[in-house]
Amino acid sequence: MDRGQRGEPPASGARLPAPSSESGRVLSLALGAVLVALLVLLLAGLPSGRGELRTAAPPPPDAGITPLDCQFLLARARAEGWRHLELPPGRHWDGRPLAVVAWSPADALVVIQHAPRVECGSLIDARLRDSRFNAGVGTVLRPLAASGKPIEVWISPGTWEHWAVSVVAGDPTALQRQDGIRGALRIAILTAAALLILSAGLGSIISNSSVFHGHALASGLLAIWVAELSGVAGYPSRWLLPPEWSAPLGIALLLPVVGFAARALAEECGTRHRWPNLSSGLRGAMFASLPAALLVALAPLAWLPTLSRAVEAAAAVWLLLPLGIGLYCLRGAPRTAVGVVGAVLPLCLTLASSNWDPPLISAFRAEVTAATATWMALVALLMAARRLGIERDDLSRLSRLAFTDALTGLPNRRGAMAYLEAREGNGPLRAQKWVLASLDIDHFKQINDEFGHARGDQALRLFAETLRRARRHSDLVARVGGEEFMIAMPDADLAQMQRALKTARSDLQSSETVRSLGFPLRFSAGVVEQRPGESLDDLFEQADRALYTAKRQGRSRDVLREGAGRGSDRDRDRDRDRDREDQART
Ligand SMILES: Nc1nc2c(ncn2[C@@H]2O[C@H](COP(=O)(O)OP(=O)(O)OP(=O)(O)O)[C@@H](O)[C@H]2O)c(=O)[nH]1
């Protein structure tokens, strides 16, 4: 018998198995809800298919719109040499009503002139000036087919110059529809970003993991960036940041958004283990993106056009890293690789396309950029939730293994202690009192020596099975040492324990399987009932002492504890010596 272990206090570091991937599941559900909400919003935001033309309405009186002197602006545009476009007759108009709309994520003044009519507005408050167009400065003209004069559009130099203001002319109904889609898209993307913050925040609270804290912060920055980029931050009046911050932040926040996602996605491919230096570099770049964004936001306005190009180029190149890492891990972890590449590629292409401006992206540039960045953040969060779920499951499996005895499948000493400690707390499973039996197979060494270790193992398994059958459903049976077992009965009395032990003994005697082992399987037991105020440590020690007594008295019996006090070390040493003598005689 491995007695040394008997008197030890329960392992204080014993932990219950970790919870399963609950937080991962909650997050997946939350993100699923994000996608559904997006779809619903998009459908609800689309203009109706009846093709009705929205009519112009005066701006609401409380909108704070200062009237613009369009003639003055026209003179200024000519004098300052604003960007000038001409829509000549014939190709663009033929006498039917014609809509002309200018839009851009950045603010700019737009003057639309078809002599003698002049319309003007700024892109920021355009939607308040003309209710027919929500996402840009527009007007509806009815130019005479015979008129030889072109429609002229003047655009002031903007802060995001390479995001050229798009000017479209055509059927008013079609253009209003496009304008409606644009507005719906902007709101849907912003809603997705807001829901991302909620999901990541929820993940932070549930898991208390730094991974989700980071995602929550990045989602917050993403939402501000999307709101500014899409112009939703100025609708119906500015609600997020003062207008002078719109362009600087719309440019600068791309850096941390990309920096965080690049690092998070690269980590999904196990970068930290494979290329620790690269991982540290990405981490450093992620943190550096915050002060870099601040510097860009504080830079003089005149620098912004150049900085805007530089930021987008840097972001596109930066994203090549997770893209490359994702492609590299295609072989080892194809699912993760598809996730990483699928997350990064759309934004990468969108940013890179600013150099050749394909028409579709050009027309919806702000929306496509915001949507692809939100998509990247969404997939990064989903992947993190999935990975954390898998890690938790693995941990849970590992701790189950650590708490279980491999030979018999019973809880081991650590598992038993964790279980008993958990039931000592104030939870609903709290037991008022325990009855404990310490069991030890008699002369097991002899069995091993005579019949071999394999037969010994078989005997241990049979013994465990017999105890399992003899216990009540609520009782704990554990293998706490080599041939040492334990039965713990919550809220029971001594008689119940004695009955269970009696059942086990008679089962062992009558069992054909045990007989086939070729030797009898007997055990000794020390039984104790917990007294008020008695700790589990004390209870174990008392059960231990009772077991020694049972061994000393000739084995194959149960001994209830005698007296209430704890035995002295001298008593125990004396018992041990006597026991050794017994063994030698046997
Ligand atoms: N087959 C097998 N034997 C084990 C296992 N774990 C411990 N043992 C053996 O169990 C025996 C325990 O011997 P002792 O502690 O001397 O106890 P005992 O022979 O049962 O004597 P008493 O307890 O006094 O009746 C040792 O020979 C150990 O090698 C196991 O997993 N499988």
The ligand as a Gaussian input file, in Angstrom:
#p B3LYP/6-31G(d) Opt

LIG

0 1
 N       -0.634000      -4.667000     -11.714000
 C       -0.518000      -3.482000     -11.123000
 N        0.092000      -3.383000      -9.939000
 C        0.183000      -2.178000      -9.343000
 C       -0.332000      -1.038000      -9.958000
 N       -0.087000       0.028000      -9.141000
 C        0.550000      -0.445000      -8.050000
 N        0.713000      -1.795000      -8.170000
 C        1.335000      -2.707000      -7.246000
 O        0.554000      -2.796000      -6.074000
 C        1.421000      -3.331000      -5.077000
 C        1.073000      -2.679000      -3.771000
 O        1.792000      -3.370000      -2.781000
 P        1.789000      -2.967000      -1.290000
 O        1.658000      -1.463000      -1.147000
 O        2.982000      -3.610000      -0.651000
 O        0.466000      -3.576000      -0.698000
 P       -0.101000      -5.050000      -0.663000
 O        0.800000      -6.030000      -1.248000
 O       -1.469000      -4.990000      -1.248000
 O       -0.193000      -5.330000       0.884000
 P       -1.345000      -4.909000       1.843000
 O       -1.905000      -3.649000       1.309000
 O       -0.699000      -4.730000       3.148000
 O       -2.317000      -6.013000       1.865000
 C        2.848000      -3.056000      -5.531000
 O        3.461000      -4.290000      -5.856000
 C        2.693000      -2.241000      -6.781000
 O        3.668000      -2.534000      -7.765000
 C       -0.963000      -1.162000     -11.232000
 O       -1.432000      -0.210000     -11.844000
 N       -1.036000      -2.382000     -11.773000

